[in-house]
Amino acid sequence: MHRRADDDDGRVLRAVGDHDPTLAAGNGTSSVDSALLRAGRGDTRAFSVVYDQLATRVYGLVRRVVRDPAQAEEVTQEVFVEVWRQANRFDPARGNATGWICTLAHRRAVDRVRSAQAATDRERRAGDLDARGAETGYDEVVEQVELRMEYERLRRCLHGLTDLQRESISLAYYSGYTYREVAEMLSTPVPTVKTRMRDGLIRLRDCLGVTA
């Protein structure tokens, strides 16, 4: 189905306060799943149900990653714009709406932190070059190339994991969530999260060539 143009996204988000409360069948996950499926067919009132049910939770998740409240609000709005645009891609057979949206939120929050850190690193490197003189530039470039190669290697290894392994490891080791919190976000039993995370770490170790 044809999606709305980008300039309609803001109107969709502003409209979330005007929804019909009878659309929500309750606070259970099934009502959010159903609402997200209808949103995927262009139903803005159903999207408002999704927003009302999960906005606070998404903001809390994002805030834990980006820390700054103002940036957390921006990222939360970006997440729900993305949810509206991609709602037609939601597949309840692969997981519930809450886990799907929390995964989108975590990825976007991590992207915001990485972007900010990259900008800070660029400014620091530029300042270091000015202070030490241009003759040190060669070593700086070599170091950055090596770091970039290591990052790409890790990224390739992460893509070799299953979705559950990758998301569990990212949430636990990069964002500091507990097993129980990860399990809740991904709507997966705690023992399953622990097992998948252990298996994923073993695969990462083998892929990276790390020895005990």
Secondary structure, 3 states (H helix, E strand, C coil): CCCCCHHHHHHHHHHHHHCCHHHCCCCCHHHHHHHHHHHCCCCHHHHHHHHHHHHHHHHHHHHHHHCCHHHHHHHHHHHHHHHHHHHHHCCHHHCCHHHHHHHHHHHHHHHHHHHHHHHHHHHHHHHHHHHHCHHHHHHHHHHHHHHHHHHHHHHHHHHCCCHHHHHHHHHHHHCCCCHHHHHHHCCCCHHHHHHHHHHHHHHHHHHHCCCC
